[in-house]
C-alpha cells in the first residue's frame, strides 16, 4: 500500500497480530482461513495482520509478494477489422482472430514499431470451456509507464489506437505480486451488532461507501452490488439487479443471477439465485410488471422479460431496452419519478389512485408510490387505474428452486455475479450470469480474465460471513482475475461465495475512513449501495 494511504489510516498501526504464512505445500491444499493464498509463484512471502473491530468482527490485511520485482509495461494496440477479418467493418477491440492480429502487427512493424501478435488463453470454469479467447497485438517492453506512454503517443501519431498496460495485470500464474487483500469476518456466535445494506437517502443517486458507513455510524463496510453508472442506462445509483433493503424488494432481479442474502444478526448468510414476478392489480383485472424503481425502457444487465431487446437473458454491462413497460415506483426511489412519454398513476399511502398524469414523471406525495406505463402498456394502465380507487402492486421473489421468498425486515439481499464457490468447491458461472458475450471475446478478456480490483463475499463452513476487497490496477497491487477471486475465496474457507461490484467501485471503509486504495484516478467512487457492519445496540 502506498505511503499516503497508510498514513491516512490508523488501522494498520493498531493491528495486533502479524504472521508470515508459508506457501501451500500442495496444489490443492485444504481450504481454511489461515491457508496461504493460491496466488502467483510458490514460496512467496505472505503476511497477515489482524485486529478485532468489535466483538465478533475481525479485520485481516493479507499482503502477498510484497518484495516482488517490477514487471514490464507494454502498449496494447486496438485491432480493427482488417482485410483478413471475418467482419472487416467490426469496430476495433483488444482481441481479434489471428489473421487480423497478424495483419495489424505487420502494419505496425512496417511503421517502425516492435509489434507482435500474442494468443490469449483462459482457464475452463464451471459453465465455460475456456481455451483461446483470441489474439492481441502488443508493442515493446518498457521499464516504466512513462516509457510505455511515450511509445503510445508515437503510435497515435502514426494513426493507431491503444493503451499502456502493466503486464502484472495479465494474470500470469508465475507472477510474484504484490497482492493486497482486506478481509472482514463476522462470527455470529460473538457478534452482537447488525449487518445492514444501505443505498443512502434514495435509490436514484450514488454515495461513497465511506459516506454510507459514516452516516450510519457503522464500524465498517464494503461496496456491494452492481448499479447504473451512465445516465443513458437509467438513474445513476439505481441497483442493476436485485435489491432488498429492510426486507423490502426495491429493485427486481436480473432473472436467474446470484445474490448475497444477509440477516442482520450475521446468521444464515447465503448465496442464492433469484427470479421474480410482479403484477399491478385493479378492481377487475391485473397486468404484469416489468420492473421496480428504475427508468422505464432501460434494463441494465438485461435479464428481464421476453420482449426486451436484444435479449431477456442476463448480459453484463449491457443495457437492454423495451419500449412497452409497466414499472412500479416506491417512496424510496427519490424526490421525483422519471419523466417522459407515457402515463403515471400516482398512489397515496393506502394505494388509492390520486391522479393519472401524462406525460409521466414528477414528485410523489409523502409516503406515496406510483406505476408508470410506456408504449402499448399505457392503454393497459388506463384500463386498470381509476382515480379514487385502489391499485395494488404485488411483487413475488423466488429462489433458484422456484420457492417463494418473503424477506423479513431483518433481511438484506444484494446483487452480484458470477458465482465463485458452491458447497466448498470452485463454481464459476460467467455464461449463466452474462459475462460470456457472443462475438465479444474482448469483454471476457477485460472483465473475467484480466486482473482487476474485486469485491466478493460469502459464508464459511462455520457460518461466518466474510467480506473481501482486493486492490488492483496498480503496480503495488495487481488485483485478481475472476478465477483467482474464486481461488482466494476458497482458500479463505468460504463454503459459498459470489463476486460483487469491483473495479473502481471496490472500497472498504472502517470508522468512515477508506483503508484500501480505490483505483479511480479521482479516488473513491460513489456507488449504488454498501453492506455495513453496525455496532451492538446499547
DRENDREN-775413 format. One record per residue (C-alpha): residue in three letters; y negated, z, x negated. Coordinates in steps of 0.1 Angstrom, whole numbers, padded with zeros to 4 digits, always signed. Each point is the difference from the previous one (the first is absolute). Layout:
N
ALAYZX/...
//
This chain:
538
UNK+0000+0000+0000/UNK-0034-0008-0014/UNK-0023+0028-0012/UNK-0024-0005+0029/UNK+0026+0008+0026/UNK+0014+0029-0019/UNK-0034+0015-0004/UNK-0008-0004+0036/UNK+0030+0019+0013/UNK+0010+0036-0006/UNK+0036-0007+0010/UNK+0014-0007-0034/UNK-0017+0029-0015/UNK+0017+0023+0025/UNK+0035-0014-0003/UNK+0025+0026-0010/UNK+0032-0017-0010/UNK+0003-0028-0025/UNK+0034-0014-0008/UNK+0012-0030-0021/UNK+0028-0017+0019/UNK+0026-0020-0019/UNK+0009-0035+0009/UNK+0030-0004+0024/UNK+0033-0001-0018/UNK+0015-0027+0023/UNK-0012-0030+0020/UNK+0007+0017+0033/UNK-0006+0038-0004/UNK+0002+0023+0029/UNK-0034+0001+0018/UNK-0020+0032+0000/UNK-0036+0013-0003/UNK+0004+0007-0038/UNK+0018-0032-0009/UNK-0020-0022-0025/UNK-0015-0030+0017/UNK+0019-0033-0004/UNK-0030-0019-0013/UNK-0002-0021-0031/UNK+0020+0004-0032/UNK+0026+0027-0004/UNK-0012+0030-0020/UNK-0037+0001+0009/UNK-0018+0033-0001/UNK-0006+0014+0035/UNK-0021+0031+0008/UNK-0002+0018+0033/UNK-0028+0024+0008/UNK+0004+0021+0032/UNK-0021+0025+0019/UNK+0001+0016+0034/UNK-0028-0010+0023/UNK+0009+0024+0029/UNK+0032+0016+0011/UNK+0026-0027+0003/UNK-0021-0027-0015/UNK+0003-0012-0037/UNK-0018-0027-0019/UNK+0017-0016-0029/UNK-0015-0026-0023/UNK+0025-0021-0019/UNK-0011-0020-0030/UNK+0026-0023-0015/UNK-0005-0020-0033/UNK-0035+0014-0007/UNK+0003-0011-0037/UNK+0009-0036+0010/UNK-0016-0027-0022/UNK-0024-0024+0016/UNK+0015-0033+0014/UNK-0015-0034+0000/UNK-0024-0016+0024/UNK+0005-0036+0012/UNK-0018-0025+0023/UNK+0019-0009+0031/UNK-0010-0035+0012/UNK-0001-0009+0037/UNK+0024-0028+0007/UNK-0011-0028+0024/UNK+0023-0024+0017/UNK+0002-0027-0027/UNK+0015-0035+0001/UNK+0035+0015-0004/UNK-0003+0027+0027/UNK+0019-0002+0032/UNK-0033+0006+0017/UNK-0028-0015-0021/UNK-0027+0013+0025/UNK+0011+0036-0002/UNK-0027+0024-0012/UNK+0002+0015-0035/UNK+0023+0030-0003/UNK+0014+0022-0027/UNK+0035-0014+0003/UNK+0013-0035+0007/UNK+0031-0021-0007/UNK+0009-0008-0036/UNK-0013-0036+0001/UNK-0034+0010+0012/UNK-0002+0028-0026/UNK+0011-0023-0028/UNK-0025-0026+0011/UNK-0029+0025-0001/UNK+0011+0015-0033/UNK+0000-0034-0016/UNK-0035-0007+0013/UNK-0013+0033-0012/UNK+0016-0005-0034/UNK-0017-0035-0001/UNK-0033+0018+0005/UNK+0007+0021-0032/UNK+0014+0032+0014/UNK+0032+0018-0008/UNK+0017-0004+0034/UNK+0036+0005+0010/UNK+0021+0001+0032/UNK+0020+0031+0007/UNK+0027+0006+0026/UNK-0003+0032+0021/UNK+0031+0017+0012/UNK+0002+0030+0023/UNK+0029+0024+0007/UNK+0020-0001+0032/UNK-0007+0027+0026/UNK+0016+0010+0033/UNK-0011-0030+0021/UNK-0013-0025-0026/UNK+0022-0018-0026/UNK-0026-0001-0028/UNK+0005-0024-0028/UNK-0026-0025-0010/UNK-0034+0003+0018/UNK-0014-0031-0018/UNK-0020-0008-0031/UNK-0033+0012-0013/UNK-0023-0015-0027/UNK-0015+0023-0026/UNK-0023-0005-0029/UNK-0001+0019-0033/UNK+0008+0036-0009/UNK-0030+0022-0008/UNK-0006+0035-0013/UNK-0027+0009+0025/UNK-0012-0008+0035/UNK-0033-0013-0014/UNK+0018-0025-0022/UNK+0020-0012+0031/UNK-0031-0002+0021/UNK-0017-0021-0027/UNK+0029-0024+0001/UNK-0001-0001+0038/UNK-0037-0009-0002/UNK+0009-0030-0022/UNK+0027-0010+0025/UNK-0024+0001+0028/UNK-0024-0022-0019/UNK+0028-0025-0004/UNK+0006+0000+0038/UNK+0028+0025+0004/UNK+0003+0033+0020/UNK+0018+0031-0008/UNK-0002+0037-0009/UNK+0004+0023-0030/UNK+0032+0020+0004/UNK+0015+0030-0019/UNK+0037-0007-0007/UNK+0008+0036+0007/UNK-0005-0008+0037/UNK+0029-0025-0001/UNK+0028+0025+0005/UNK+0019-0006-0032/UNK+0028+0027+0000/UNK-0004+0004-0038/UNK-0037+0011+0002/UNK-0009+0034-0013/UNK-0027+0009+0024/UNK-0021+0020+0006/UNK+0007+0011+0036/UNK-0020+0027+0017/UNK+0014+0013+0033/UNK-0010+0030+0022/UNK+0024+0017+0023/UNK-0007+0024+0029/UNK+0030+0019+0012/UNK+0000+0019+0033/UNK+0028+0025+0004/UNK+0003+0009+0037/UNK+0018+0033-0008/UNK-0031+0013-0017/UNK-0028-0021+0015/UNK-0022+0018+0026/UNK-0027-0027+0002/UNK-0001-0032+0020/UNK+0006-0037-0008/UNK-0024-0022+0019/UNK-0010-0037+0001/UNK-0037-0006+0003/UNK-0019-0032+0007/UNK-0035+0017-0001/UNK-0026-0001+0028/UNK+0014-0032+0015/UNK+0026-0027-0005/UNK-0023-0029-0005/UNK-0016+0012-0032/UNK+0012+0008-0035/UNK-0004+0032-0020/UNK+0010+0011-0035/UNK+0031+0021-0003/UNK-0019+0027-0019/UNK-0025+0000+0029/UNK+0027+0005+0026/UNK+0015+0028-0022/UNK-0033+0018-0003/UNK-0010-0005+0037/UNK+0033+0017+0011/UNK-0001+0027-0026/UNK+0033-0013-0013/UNK+0017+0012-0032/UNK+0010-0036-0009/UNK+0006-0034+0015/UNK+0010-0036-0007/UNK-0010-0033+0015/UNK+0025-0011+0026/UNK+0006-0031+0021/UNK-0010-0037-0002/UNK-0033-0008+0018/UNK-0024-0028+0007/UNK-0024-0007-0029/UNK-0016-0033+0009/UNK-0022-0001+0031/UNK+0015-0035+0007/UNK+0034+0018+0005/UNK-0013+0026+0024/UNK-0019+0033-0002/UNK+0000+0012-0036/UNK+0018+0034-0001/UNK+0023-0008+0030/UNK+0037+0008-0009/UNK+0020-0032-0006/UNK+0031+0015+0015/UNK+0012+0030+0019/UNK-0023+0030+0000/UNK+0007+0033+0018/UNK-0025+0028-0004/UNK+0005+0034+0016/UNK+0028-0015+0020/UNK-0021-0029+0014/UNK+0010-0036-0005/UNK-0034-0016-0010/UNK+0013-0031-0018/UNK+0030-0020+0009/UNK+0028-0007-0025/UNK+0005-0032-0019/UNK+0033-0004+0019/UNK+0030+0011-0020/UNK-0018+0012-0031/UNK+0006+0034-0015/UNK-0023+0030+0003/UNK-0003+0035-0013/UNK+0005+0027+0026/UNK-0014+0034-0008/UNK+0001+0034+0019/UNK-0030+0022-0007/UNK+0022+0028-0012/UNK+0015-0022-0027/UNK+0034-0001+0016/UNK+0020-0030+0011/UNK-0019-0026-0018/UNK+0017-0034+0002/UNK-0003-0037-0004/UNK+0006-0019+0032/UNK-0005-0035+0013/UNK-0020-0005+0032/UNK-0005-0024+0028/UNK-0022+0005+0031/UNK-0008-0012+0035/UNK-0031+0006+0020/UNK-0011-0007+0036/UNK-0031+0001+0021/UNK+0009+0012+0034/UNK-0021-0006+0031/UNK+0006+0009+0037/UNK+0025-0027+0007/UNK+0009-0017-0033/UNK+0000+0003-0038/UNK-0005-0021-0030/UNK+0012+0002-0036/UNK-0023+0013-0027/UNK-0004-0018-0033/UNK-0017+0027-0021/UNK-0018+0034-0002/UNK-0034+0006-0016/UNK-0004-0033-0018/UNK-0021-0031+0003/UNK+0017-0023+0025/UNK+0014-0032-0014/UNK+0004+0013-0036/UNK+0034+0016-0009/UNK-0001+0012-0037/UNK+0034-0002-0017/UNK+0013-0019+0031/UNK+0032+0014+0017/UNK-0015-0002+0035/UNK+0010-0020+0031/UNK+0019-0033+0003/UNK-0032-0021+0007/UNK-0017+0011-0032/UNK-0008-0026-0026/UNK+0015-0008-0025/UNK+0028+0026+0007/UNK+0010+0031+0019/UNK+0018+0013-0031/UNK-0015+0023-0026/UNK-0020-0020-0026/UNK-0018+0022-0025/UNK-0037-0005-0007/UNK-0002-0028+0026/UNK-0020+0002+0032/UNK+0017-0016+0029/UNK-0020-0012+0030/UNK+0004-0001+0038/UNK-0027-0013+0023/UNK+0016+0017+0031/UNK+0002+0038-0004/UNK-0002+0033+0019/UNK-0011+0028-0024/UNK-0005+0036+0010/UNK-0027+0022-0016/UNK+0000+0038-0003/UNK-0030+0023-0006/UNK+0011+0002-0036/UNK-0007-0037-0008/UNK-0038+0004-0006/UNK-0034+0001+0015/UNK+0005-0033+0018/UNK+0027-0025+0006/UNK+0001-0035-0016/UNK-0022-0026+0017/UNK+0008-0036+0009/UNK+0011-0023+0027/UNK+0023+0014+0026/UNK-0001+0030+0023/UNK+0003+0038-0003/UNK+0010+0027+0025/UNK-0018+0032-0009/UNK+0018+0032+0010/UNK-0011+0036+0004/UNK+0019+0030-0012/UNK+0023-0001+0030/UNK+0008-0037-0005/UNK-0021-0013+0029/UNK-0018-0033-0005/UNK-0037+0006-0003/UNK-0010-0036-0006/UNK+0012-0035-0009/UNK-0022-0015-0027/UNK-0001-0035-0013/UNK-0005-0009-0028/UNK+0021+0029-0012/UNK-0012+0027-0025/UNK-0023+0029+0001/UNK-0001+0038+0001/UNK+0026+0021+0018/UNK-0008+0030+0021/UNK+0007+0034-0016/UNK+0038+0004-0001/UNK+0004-0034+0017/UNK+0021-0030-0009/UNK+0003-0037+0008/UNK+0022-0031+0002/UNK-0012-0033-0014/UNK+0013-0034+0010/UNK-0005-0034-0017/UNK+0010-0035+0009/UNK+0025-0004+0028/UNK+0004+0038+0002/UNK-0034+0004+0016/UNK+0014-0012+0033/UNK+0028+0025-0003/UNK-0023+0029-0007/UNK-0023-0011+0028/UNK+0029+0002+0025/UNK+0010+0035-0013/UNK-0033+0018-0003/UNK-0022+0010+0029/UNK-0031+0021-0003/UNK+0007+0036+0012/UNK+0038-0003-0002/UNK+0022+0013-0028/UNK+0014-0022-0028/UNK+0027+0016-0021/UNK+0008-0010-0035/UNK+0036+0007-0011/UNK+0013+0000-0036/UNK+0036+0003-0010/UNK+0010+0005-0037/UNK+0036-0006-0010/UNK+0019+0006-0032/UNK+0023-0025-0018/UNK+0029+0009+0022/UNK-0020-0007+0032/UNK-0004+0037+0009/UNK-0033+0010+0016/UNK-0022+0021-0022/UNK-0024+0025+0015/UNK-0020+0015-0028/UNK-0012+0036+0004/UNK-0036+0009-0008/UNK+0013+0013-0033/UNK+0013-0034-0011/UNK-0017-0027-0022/UNK+0014-0035-0005/UNK-0014-0022-0028/UNK+0008-0037-0005/UNK+0015-0013-0032/UNK+0024-0025-0016/UNK+0023-0010-0015/UNK+0026+0027+0002/UNK+0010+0012-0035/UNK+0029+0025+0003/UNK+0024+0007+0028/UNK+0026+0027+0000/UNK-0005+0006-0037/UNK+0006-0037-0010/UNK-0024-0027-0009/UNK-0008-0020+0031/UNK-0030-0023-0004/UNK-0008-0022+0030/UNK-0027-0026-0007/UNK+0015-0027+0022/UNK+0002+0022+0031/UNK-0035+0014-0006/UNK-0019-0033-0006/UNK-0005+0000-0038/UNK+0022-0032-0004/UNK-0022-0028+0011/UNK+0015-0034+0004/UNK-0016-0025-0023/UNK-0021+0026-0018/UNK+0020+0015-0029/UNK-0033+0009-0016/UNK-0005+0028+0026/UNK+0033+0016-0008/UNK-0008-0004-0037/UNK-0033+0018+0002/UNK+0008+0026+0027/UNK+0037+0009-0006/UNK+0010-0012-0035/UNK-0030+0009-0021/UNK-0012+0036-0007/UNK-0028+0014+0021/UNK-0013+0034+0010/UNK+0024+0014+0026/UNK+0001+0028+0026/UNK+0033+0010+0014/UNK+0015+0028+0019/UNK+0033+0014+0013/UNK+0023+0029+0004/UNK+0026+0014-0024/UNK+0034+0015+0007/UNK-0014+0035+0003/UNK-0024-0012+0027/UNK-0031+0001-0021/UNK-0027-0025+0007/UNK-0010-0018-0032/UNK-0032-0020-0004/UNK-0005-0022-0031/UNK-0028-0020-0016/UNK+0003-0022-0030/UNK-0031-0013-0018/UNK-0001-0036-0012/UNK-0019-0032-0008/UNK-0012+0015-0033/UNK+0013+0002-0036/UNK+0002+0038+0004/UNK+0023-0002+0031/UNK+0022-0030+0006/UNK+0008+0007+0037/UNK+0033-0008+0017/UNK+0017-0030+0015/UNK+0016+0006+0033/UNK+0035+0002-0015/UNK-0014+0025-0026/UNK-0016+0020+0029/UNK+0034+0003+0016/UNK+0017+0011-0032/UNK-0027+0026-0006/UNK+0004+0013+0036/UNK+0038+0003-0005/UNK-0005+0017-0034/UNK-0022+0026+0016/UNK+0029+0008+0023/UNK-0013-0017+0032/UNK+0027-0006+0026/UNK-0023-0023+0020/UNK-0032-0016-0012/UNK-0026-0026+0011/UNK-0028-0018-0017/UNK-0035+0007+0014/UNK-0032-0019-0007/UNK-0006-0004-0037/UNK-0022-0020-0024/UNK-0036+0010+0001/UNK+0008+0024+0029/UNK+0022+0022-0021/UNK-0016+0034-0001/UNK+0010+0037-0003/UNK-0026+0027+0005/UNK+0002+0037-0006/UNK-0026+0023+0015/UNK-0021-0030+0008/UNK+0001-0013-0036/UNK+0017-0033-0010/UNK+0026+0008-0027/UNK+0014-0035-0007/UNK-0018-0031-0010/UNK-0005-0024+0029/UNK+0001-0036-0013/UNK-0030-0016+0018/UNK-0029-0006-0024/UNK-0023+0018+0025/UNK+0022+0031+0000/UNK+0017+0017+0029/UNK+0006-0024+0029/UNK-0007+0010+0036/UNK+0033-0002+0020/UNK+0013+0000+0036/UNK+0018+0034-0001/UNK+0013+0027-0022/UNK+0028+0026+0000/UNK-0014+0035-0005/UNK+0015+0033-0011/UNK-0020+0028+0016/UNK+0001+0037-0010/UNK+0018+0026+0022/UNK-0017+0015+0030/UNK-0017+0033-0005/
//
